[in-house]
Amino acid sequence: MARRVHVPPEAVGNLIRQAYEAGGRYQWAREAWRNSEESGASIIRFGIEEQAAESQGVLRRTIMDNGSGMAPDDLLVFLSSFGGGGKPIGVDGNFGQGFKSSVLPWNPYGVVVISYTEDEPEGYMVWIRREGDSYTFREWDVYSEEDGSYLGRQDVVPPYEDEEHGCHWGHVRPDWMTTGTIMVLLGASDKSDTWMGDPEPARNESVDGLIRYLNGRLMEVPERHGKRVETTVVDLYRKGSTDRRETKDKTVPLPDGGSMVWRPRRVYGMRHYIPSTPLTGEVVVDEHGTIAEWFYVAEPEPPVKGTNDYIEQHPVVVVDYQGEAYHADHSKSRYRQFGITDEIKGRTWVILRPPVFSDSRPTEWGVLTQASRHILMAKGGAELPWDEWGDAFFEAFPEPLKRALDSARAESNSRSDGTMGKNLTRILDRLNSRFKASRVMSSTAGRILGVPAGVAVAGTRSREGARASGGPAGGSKRGTESKRILLPKRSGGAAGTAAVMRGGYPAFHWESFDPTDPNEAKLLAWYAQNETKDVDGVEHRGVVHLNSAHPVFQQEFNYWAENVWPKATSDNVRHLVQRVYGEEAVAHVVHAQSLNGTLVGRTEAGEAVAIGREDVSELLSPQALSAALLGLVNVEQRILTQGGGLFGSRANTQ
């Protein structure tokens, strides 16, 4: 008989710990909720065990449901099989490790699971705990009810009176449960409070955080028998610390003479908190049928329903995977990938719904979740195609959203530098002339086959009434023709020809990056390709954002204003420094974008090798662009030369 692969028992503890570390905050709650929902429950409650609270003052978190329950043997399988649990295992289904790996590491004293089924209405319980580096089931001495004879030790027993732990395990069952399952989290000792969640300081869990997590993780609480699955989280507060009516919530006395009020708080899911708005629609953002559903909430309505006690107070870009929210992000960089800029970012929701990769359709593209169920990846282990999705959304930018953006920009009354267009045109012309023969452009009469590089550029031939689509970095006069850069490929479906094309240029914008966001505060600059800005009647596709608060730029501003031209107005000096650095940043972007489609060689098989879109993206990453702005001697010379004409020479100002 062939030898089978197995996991040694002594390795299970390490596997559980690794899976726990790979998961995120409140992962245990997600796993418990999903198990309950899949059991057919119409009620799921994250409660607190009342008996031990009243008798010992110990506050233990419980998770209970009125699903189908588990038979005694199934209880053991559910908790003892790492990679099992009685449900099918597949990339688009259960991995069989979630609840165990997310809850056991921070409950070494144990987790008690009590379950009731139609065949076992009185229920059975198990207690799993950590012993050394492994997990084992607690065993009890069992005696015959008839004659009291010793029957041995068993690890599955009926719920019993447990004076040591201050409760009768059979009385934990609420009145609304006939069949179902109860999980009691015991923490690190018999006196541990677990109602706040995982005590690991780095996770910083709380009841408010748990409710926000569930509302932000579940896209929408599903219906069962025509009603939403009733999901509640019980919160506690000391009696007398609030003006809430005593008749509304349950009060439990404590051994110290005080009392705690049990406050049930309902979970609805993210969609519940998106206000109803007529400004909504859908955009298909890839060839696989991924849909981007968007919502814009206009003034004066708040962009998020509900308070911070229930949901984070900002819209997000999020991926909906099998009814759960992944990669929820409200950062500027994520929104700007879709062309949604700061003016409307705080009022716009975007929900992406890509196809789910399935074992039953192995050749079709889709997304799947990592084993920890913390992040998503695309078929083959690739990252999600955010750039592709963002570009497609921008190319088909919804007209109602565009009107909202134009209106918001009009209200902001922002002014641009009138000299920027002329200066950047000069830079563009200088750079583009070096790359005229290297780019393959789409052409119906072309003989070079290729695939689109994902960038539209403005052609040299005018077309009456046409709207410019922008270049690789974007700017172009209105009324020009749009073509696309191709990457040469023998199997490509688009025809092209070598052509002289004008590339366009982005705008630049100075701002203070968020000092509380480490992903932004450390950067000197970053490039938003799908952002537009109107300068002197030219619509620029792409904006280079520069961090005016960064110490490198602050030192530059101070040096030129205090040491070189101290008698000049500091604002004018600062404006000069910002303009020259902005032009330099734009030059880097234009230069990099001009390389898109550049032929750099040929393989041994004779196929053309070209710089592609991903290569350009790496050159224009925030880190690469920030590094490119360090130590620029030529910029210092340009500032000195241009400033001399404006403010006089250094010698004349001292």
C-alpha positions in Angstrom: 0.0 0.0 0.0 1.4 3.4 -0.9 2.5 5.6 1.9 0.4 8.6 2.5 1.5 12.1 3.4 0.6 13.1 6.9 1.3 15.8 9.4 3.1 14.6 12.6 1.1 15.4 15.7 4.0 17.3 17.2 4.0 19.7 14.2 0.3 20.7 14.5 1.0 23.3 17.2 3.5 25.0 15.0 1.1 24.9 12.0 -1.6 26.5 14.1 0.7 29.2 15.4 1.9 30.0 11.9 -1.7 30.2 10.6 -2.6 32.4 13.6 0.2 34.9 12.8 -0.8 35.0 9.2 -4.3 36.0 10.0 -5.4 39.4 11.1 -7.2 41.0 14.0 -10.6 39.4 14.9 -10.0 36.6 12.4 -11.5 34.2 15.1 -14.8 36.1 14.9 -14.9 35.8 11.1 -14.2 32.1 11.3 -16.8 31.5 14.0 -19.5 33.5 12.2 -18.9 31.7 8.9 -19.1 28.3 10.6 -22.4 29.3 12.2 -23.8 30.7 9.0 -22.9 27.5 7.1 -24.7 25.4 9.8 -28.0 27.0 8.7 -28.3 29.4 11.7 -30.8 32.2 11.7 -29.4 33.6 14.9 -25.7 34.2 15.6 -24.7 35.8 18.9 -21.3 36.9 20.3 -22.4 36.8 23.9 -20.9 36.6 27.4 -21.3 33.7 29.8 -23.6 35.0 32.5 -23.2 32.4 35.2 -19.5 32.8 35.7 -19.9 36.6 35.6 -22.4 36.5 38.4 -20.7 33.9 40.5 -17.0 34.7 40.0 -16.9 38.0 38.1 -15.2 36.3 35.1 -16.3 37.6 31.7 -16.0 34.9 29.1 -16.8 35.5 25.4 -19.2 33.1 23.9 -20.3 32.5 20.3 -23.6 30.7 19.9 -26.0 29.9 17.1 -29.2 28.0 16.4 -27.9 26.0 13.4 -28.0 22.3 12.9 -25.4 21.5 15.6 -22.8 18.8 15.7 -23.1 15.2 16.8 -20.6 13.9 19.4 -18.3 12.4 16.9 -18.4 15.5 14.8 -17.3 17.6 17.7 -14.1 15.7 17.9 -13.5 15.9 14.1 -14.2 19.6 14.0 -11.6 20.5 16.7 -9.1 17.7 16.2 -8.6 17.8 12.4 -6.3 20.5 11.2 -7.3 20.8 7.6 -10.7 19.2 8.1 -13.8 19.8 10.1 -16.4 17.8 8.2 -16.7 20.2 5.2 -15.3 19.9 1.7 -11.8 21.5 1.3 -11.1 23.5 -1.9 -9.5 26.7 -3.0 -13.0 28.3 -3.4 -14.3 26.8 -0.1 -13.3 25.7 3.3 -9.6 25.2 4.2 -10.6 23.4 7.4 -8.2 25.3 9.7 -9.6 28.7 10.3 -11.4 28.6 13.7 -8.8 26.4 15.3 -5.8 28.4 14.2 -7.4 31.8 15.0 -8.7 31.0 18.4 -6.6 28.3 20.1 -3.3 30.3 20.4 -4.8 32.9 22.6 -7.0 30.4 24.6 -4.4 28.0 25.9 -6.5 27.1 28.9 -9.2 26.0 26.5 -12.2 26.3 24.3 -15.4 24.6 25.4 -17.7 23.6 22.5 -21.3 22.5 23.4 -23.6 21.3 20.7 -27.2 20.2 20.4 -28.8 18.3 17.5 -32.2 16.8 16.8 -30.8 13.4 17.7 -29.0 14.6 20.8 -31.3 17.3 22.2 -29.6 17.2 25.6 -26.3 18.0 24.0 -22.6 17.0 24.3 -19.5 19.0 25.0 -15.7 18.9 24.4 -12.9 20.9 25.9 -9.7 21.4 23.8 -6.7 23.0 25.4 -2.9 23.4 25.0 -0.5 21.1 26.7 3.1 22.0 25.9 3.5 22.3 22.2 0.4 20.3 21.3 -3.4 20.5 21.7 -5.4 17.8 23.5 -8.9 17.1 24.6 -9.7 17.2 28.3 -10.9 13.9 29.6 -13.3 13.2 32.4 -13.9 10.2 34.6 -17.3 8.8 33.7 -19.5 6.6 35.9 -22.7 4.6 35.2 -25.9 6.4 36.1 -27.5 3.0 37.0 -25.0 1.5 39.5 -22.2 4.1 39.8 -19.6 1.8 38.3 -16.5 3.4 36.7 -16.8 3.4 32.9 -13.4 5.0 32.1 -12.2 8.3 30.8 -14.1 10.1 28.0 -13.4 13.3 26.0 -17.0 13.9 24.9 -19.5 14.2 27.8 -23.0 15.7 28.5 -22.9 19.3 29.8 -22.5 19.2 33.6 -22.4 21.3 36.8 -18.9 22.8 37.1 -18.4 24.6 40.4 -14.7 25.2 39.7 -15.6 27.4 36.7 -18.7 28.9 38.2 -21.3 27.5 35.8 -23.4 24.7 34.7 -22.4 24.1 31.1 -25.9 23.0 30.2 -27.4 26.3 31.3 -25.3 28.3 28.9 -27.9 27.5 26.3 -30.3 30.4 25.7 -34.0 30.0 25.4 -34.0 30.7 21.6 -31.7 27.7 20.9 -33.2 24.2 20.3 -30.4 22.9 18.1 -27.1 24.7 17.6 -23.6 25.2 18.9 -22.0 27.2 21.7 -18.3 28.1 22.0 -16.9 29.4 25.2 -13.5 31.0 25.1 -11.6 30.4 28.4 -8.5 32.4 27.7 -5.2 31.7 29.5 -6.6 30.6 32.9 -9.8 29.8 34.8 -10.1 33.5 35.7 -9.4 35.1 32.3 -11.7 37.7 30.9 -12.1 37.1 27.1 -15.0 39.2 26.3 -12.8 41.9 24.7 -11.1 39.4 22.4 -7.5 38.5 21.8 -5.4 40.0 24.6 -2.3 40.2 22.4 -1.2 43.9 22.7 -0.2 44.2 19.1 -3.8 43.2 18.0 -5.4 45.7 20.4 -8.9 44.1 20.2 -12.0 45.6 21.8 -15.8 45.2 21.5 -16.2 48.3 19.4 -13.4 47.0 17.2 -15.1 43.7 16.9 -18.4 45.3 15.8 -16.6 47.5 13.3 -14.7 44.5 12.0 -17.8 42.4 11.4 -19.6 45.3 9.7 -16.5 46.0 7.6 -15.8 42.3 6.8 -19.3 41.1 5.9 -20.5 42.8 2.7 -24.1 42.1 3.7 -25.6 39.8 6.3 -27.5 37.1 4.3 -31.1 36.3 4.5 -32.5 33.0 5.8 -36.2 32.2 5.5 -36.9 35.8 4.3 -35.1 37.5 7.2 -31.6 38.7 7.8 -29.5 36.3 9.9 -29.7 38.0 13.3 -26.1 38.7 14.2 -25.5 40.5 17.5 -22.5 41.3 19.7 -23.1 41.7 23.4 -21.3 44.7 24.9 -20.9 45.5 28.6 -20.9 48.6 30.7 -21.1 49.3 34.4 -24.6 50.0 35.7 -24.9 53.7 36.6 -22.3 54.8 34.0 -24.9 55.7 31.4 -28.4 57.1 31.2 -29.6 54.1 29.1 -33.0 52.8 30.3 -32.7 49.8 32.6 -35.7 48.1 30.8 -33.9 48.1 27.5 -30.9 45.9 28.4 -30.2 43.0 30.7 -28.5 43.6 34.1 -26.2 41.0 35.7 -25.1 41.3 39.3 -21.4 40.8 40.0 -19.7 39.3 43.2 -18.3 42.7 44.2 -21.8 44.1 44.6 -21.8 46.0 41.4 -23.6 45.0 38.2 -23.0 45.0 34.5 -25.5 45.8 31.8 -25.6 43.4 28.8 -26.1 45.5 25.6 -26.8 43.7 22.4 -25.5 45.5 19.3 -26.6 44.4 15.8 -24.3 43.7 12.9 -25.6 44.4 9.3 -22.6 44.4 7.0 -20.9 47.0 4.9 -23.6 47.6 2.3 -26.1 48.6 5.0 -23.9 51.6 5.8 -23.7 52.9 2.2 -26.4 55.7 2.0 -29.0 55.3 -0.7 -27.9 57.5 -3.6 -29.0 58.0 -7.2 -25.4 58.5 -8.2 -24.4 54.9 -8.6 -23.5 52.5 -11.4 -21.2 49.7 -12.6 -18.1 49.5 -14.9 -16.6 46.3 -16.3 -12.9 46.7 -15.6 -11.3 43.6 -17.3 -11.8 41.0 -19.9 -12.8 38.4 -17.2 -16.0 40.3 -16.3 -14.8 42.0 -13.1 -17.3 44.6 -12.1 -16.6 47.8 -10.3 -19.8 49.1 -8.6 -19.5 52.7 -7.5 -21.5 55.0 -5.2 -21.2 58.7 -4.8 -22.9 60.3 -1.9 -23.5 64.0 -2.5 -23.7 66.8 0.0 -25.3 67.3 2.5 -25.8 63.6 3.4 -23.0 62.0 5.4 -21.0 59.6 3.2 -21.4 56.8 5.8 -24.6 55.8 7.6 -24.1 54.9 11.3 -21.6 56.0 13.9 -18.0 55.1 14.6 -19.2 52.6 17.1 -20.5 50.4 14.2 -18.5 51.2 11.1 -15.3 53.1 10.1 -16.3 56.6 9.1 -15.0 56.7 5.6 -15.9 55.1 2.2 -13.5 52.5 0.8 -12.4 50.7 -2.3 -13.0 47.0 -1.5 -13.1 43.6 -3.2 -16.2 41.5 -2.6 -15.2 37.9 -2.5 -18.0 35.4 -1.7 -19.9 38.0 0.3 -16.9 39.2 2.4 -14.8 42.3 2.1 -11.1 42.1 1.3 -8.4 44.7 0.9 -10.7 47.6 2.1 -8.6 50.7 1.5 -9.4 54.4 1.8 -5.9 55.7 0.9 -5.3 58.4 -1.6 -3.1 56.1 -3.7 -5.8 53.4 -4.1 -8.5 55.9 -5.1 -6.2 57.7 -7.5 -5.6 54.4 -9.3 -9.2 54.8 -10.4 -9.0 58.4 -11.2 -10.9 59.4 -8.1 -9.2 62.3 -6.6 -9.2 64.0 -3.2 -12.2 66.3 -4.1 -14.6 63.3 -4.2 -12.6 60.5 -2.5 -14.3 61.0 0.9 -17.8 60.5 -0.7 -17.1 57.7 -3.1 -17.4 53.9 -2.5 -16.1 51.4 -5.0 -16.9 47.6 -4.7 -15.0 45.3 -7.1 -16.5 41.9 -7.8 -14.0 39.7 -9.7 -14.8 36.1 -10.7 -14.0 33.5 -8.1 -11.3 30.9 -9.1 -12.6 27.4 -8.7 -11.3 23.9 -8.8 -14.1 23.1 -11.1 -12.9 25.7 -13.7 -9.1 25.4 -13.4 -8.4 27.1 -16.8 -10.4 30.2 -16.1 -9.0 33.3 -14.4 -10.3 34.2 -11.0 -9.3 35.3 -7.5 -8.9 33.1 -4.4 -8.1 33.7 -0.8 -4.9 32.8 1.0 -5.2 29.9 3.5 -5.4 32.5 6.3 -8.4 34.1 4.6 -6.7 37.5 5.3 -5.8 38.5 1.7 -6.8 37.6 -1.9 -4.6 36.7 -4.8 -5.2 36.0 -8.5 -4.9 32.7 -10.2 -1.4 31.4 -10.2 -0.5 33.3 -7.0 -0.3 36.7 -8.7 -1.2 40.0 -7.0 -4.6 41.4 -7.8 -4.5 43.5 -11.0 -5.2 46.9 -9.3 -3.5 48.9 -12.1 -5.5 47.2 -14.8 -8.7 47.7 -12.9 -7.9 51.3 -12.2 -7.0 52.1 -15.8 -10.1 50.5 -17.2 -12.3 52.4 -14.7 -10.6 55.6 -15.6 -11.0 55.0 -19.4 -14.7 54.5 -18.9 -15.0 57.0 -16.1 -18.8 57.4 -15.2 -20.2 60.6 -16.4 -22.2 61.3 -13.2 -19.0 60.9 -11.2 -17.1 63.1 -13.7 -19.7 65.8 -13.2 -19.4 65.5 -9.4 -15.6 65.8 -9.7 -15.9 68.9 -11.9 -18.3 70.5 -9.5 -16.1 69.8 -6.5 -13.1 71.3 -8.3 -15.0 74.4 -9.3 -16.0 74.9 -5.7 -12.4 74.5 -4.6 -11.5 77.5 -6.8 -7.9 76.3 -7.1 -5.5 78.2 -9.3 -2.6 76.7 -11.2 0.8 78.1 -12.2 0.4 79.9 -15.5 3.9 79.2 -16.6 3.7 75.4 -16.0 2.3 74.5 -19.4 5.1 76.4 -21.3 7.9 75.0 -19.2 6.6 71.4 -19.3 6.0 71.6 -23.0 9.7 72.5 -23.5 10.7 69.5 -21.3 8.4 67.2 -23.2 9.7 68.3 -26.6 13.3 67.7 -25.5 12.6 64.2 -24.2 10.2 63.0 -26.8 12.6 63.7 -29.6 14.9 61.0 -28.3 12.4 58.2 -28.6 10.5 58.8 -31.8 11.6 55.7 -33.6 11.2 53.2 -30.8 7.5 53.2 -30.2 5.0 51.0 -32.0 1.6 52.6 -32.4 -1.7 51.1 -33.2 -2.6 51.4 -36.9 -5.1 49.6 -39.1 -2.6 49.6 -41.9 0.3 48.5 -39.6 2.3 45.3 -40.2 3.7 44.8 -36.7 1.6 42.6 -34.5 1.4 43.4 -30.8 -0.8 43.8 -27.7 -1.9 47.0 -26.1 0.5 48.4 -23.6 -2.4 50.0 -21.8 -1.6 53.6 -22.6 -3.4 56.0 -24.9 -1.5 58.9 -26.4 -2.4 62.0 -28.3 -1.7 61.8 -32.0 -0.3 64.6 -34.2 -3.4 64.9 -36.4 -6.2 67.1 -35.2 -9.7 66.0 -35.2 -12.6 68.4 -35.0 -14.6 68.1 -31.8 -12.5 65.2 -30.4 -11.7 65.1 -26.7 -8.1 64.4 -25.8 -7.5 61.2 -23.9 -4.1 62.2 -22.5 -0.8 60.6 -22.8 1.2 58.1 -20.9 1.6 60.9 -18.4 -1.4 62.6 -19.9 -1.5 66.3 -21.0 -2.7 67.1 -24.5 -4.7 69.8 -26.1 -8.3 69.2 -26.6 -9.2 68.1 -30.2 -6.4 65.5 -30.9 -6.6 61.9 -32.0 -6.1 59.0 -29.6 -3.9 56.0 -30.4 -2.4 53.3 -28.3 1.1 52.1 -27.7 1.6 48.4 -28.6 4.1 45.9 -27.2 5.4 43.8 -30.2 4.2 40.2 -30.0 3.9 37.7 -32.7 0.7 36.3 -31.3 -0.8 39.8 -30.7 -4.2 40.7 -32.1 -3.5 44.4 -32.8 -1.7 45.9 -35.8 0.7 48.7 -35.5 3.6 50.6 -37.0 6.6 52.6 -35.9 5.4 56.2 -35.5 6.3 59.6 -34.3 3.8 60.4 -31.5 3.6 63.2 -29.0 3.4 61.8 -25.5 1.8 64.4 -23.4 2.8 65.3 -19.8 1.4 65.2 -16.3 0.8 68.1 -14.0 2.4 68.4 -10.6 0.8 69.3 -7.3 2.5 70.2 -3.9 0.8 69.2 -0.7 1.6 68.0 2.8 1.4 64.2 2.9 -0.4 62.6 5.8 2.2 62.6 8.7 0.2 59.8 10.5 0.4 57.4 7.5 3.9 55.8 7.3 3.2 54.8 3.7 2.9 58.5 2.7 5.0 60.5 5.2 8.3 58.9 4.2 7.8 59.7 0.5 9.1 62.7 -1.4 6.7 62.1 -4.3 4.3 59.7 -5.9 2.6 59.6 -9.3 -1.1 59.2 -9.8 -1.5 58.1 -13.5 -5.3 58.2 -13.5 -5.8 61.6 -12.1 -6.6 64.6 -14.3 -5.8 68.3 -13.9 -6.7 71.2 -16.1 -3.9 73.8 -16.6 -4.2 76.7 -19.0 -6.9 74.9 -21.0 -4.9 71.7 -21.3 -6.2 68.6 -19.6 -3.3 66.7 -18.1 -3.8 63.0 -17.4 -1.5 62.2 -14.5 -0.4 64.2 -11.5 2.9 64.1 -9.7 2.2 64.7 -6.0 5.1 66.2 -4.0 5.4 66.2 -0.3 6.0 69.8 0.9 6.3 68.6 4.5 9.2 66.2 3.8 12.4 67.3 5.6 14.4 67.1 2.3 12.1 69.8 0.7 11.8 71.8 3.9 15.6 72.0 4.1 15.6 73.2 0.4 13.0 75.8 1.0 14.9 77.2 4.1 18.3 77.1 2.4 17.3 79.2 -0.6 15.0 81.6 1.4 17.4 82.2 4.3 20.9 81.7 2.9 20.7 82.7 -0.8 18.0 85.3 -1.1 17.1 86.4 2.4 15.9 89.8 1.2 13.4 88.3 -1.2 9.9 87.4 -0.2 10.1 83.8 1.2 6.9 82.8 -0.5 8.3 83.7 -3.9 11.5 81.8 -3.3 9.5 78.8 -2.1 7.4 79.0 -5.3 10.4 79.0 -7.5 11.9 76.0 -5.7 8.6 74.1 -5.9 8.3 74.9 -9.6 11.7 73.6 -10.5 11.4 70.5 -8.5 8.0 69.9 -9.9 9.3 70.2 -13.5 12.1 67.8 -12.7 9.6 65.3 -11.3 7.5 65.6 -14.4 10.6 65.1 -16.5 11.3 61.8 -14.8 7.7 60.6 -15.4 7.7 61.7 -19.1 11.1 60.0 -19.6 9.9 56.8 -18.0 6.6 56.7 -19.8 8.3 57.4 -23.1 10.1 54.1 -22.7 6.9 52.2 -22.8 7.0 50.1 -26.0 10.7 50.8 -26.6 12.5 47.9 -28.4 15.6 46.9 -26.4 16.6 43.7 -28.1 15.6 40.3 -29.5 15.5 36.8 -28.0 17.4 33.9 -29.5 14.2 32.9 -31.2 14.0 36.3 -32.8 11.1 37.8 -30.9 11.2 41.5 -30.0 12.0 42.4 -26.4 10.4 45.7 -25.3 10.0 47.7 -22.2 6.5 47.1 -21.0 3.9 48.6 -18.7 5.0 46.8 -15.6 8.6 47.9 -16.2 7.5 51.5 -16.4 5.4 51.1 -13.3 8.5 50.0 -11.4 10.4 53.0 -12.6 7.5 55.2 -11.4 6.9 53.6 -8.0 6.7 56.1 -5.1 10.1 54.8 -3.8 11.8 55.1 -7.2 10.4 58.5 -7.9 11.4 59.7 -4.4 14.9 58.4 -4.9 15.1 60.2 -8.2 14.5 63.6 -6.5 17.5 63.2 -4.2 20.9 64.9 -4.8 19.9 66.7 -8.0 22.8 69.1 -8.8 21.2 70.2 -12.0 18.1 71.3 -10.1 20.2 73.4 -7.7 21.8 75.1 -10.8 18.5 75.8 -12.4 17.1 77.3 -9.2 20.2 79.5 -8.9 20.0 80.6 -12.5 16.3 81.3 -12.6 16.3 82.9 -9.1 19.1 85.2 -10.1 16.9 86.7 -12.8 14.0 87.1 -10.3 15.8 88.1 -7.1 19.3 89.1 -8.1 22.6 87.3 -7.6 23.6 85.9 -4.3 26.3 88.6 -4.0 23.8 91.4 -4.6 21.4 90.1 -1.9 23.9 90.0 0.9 
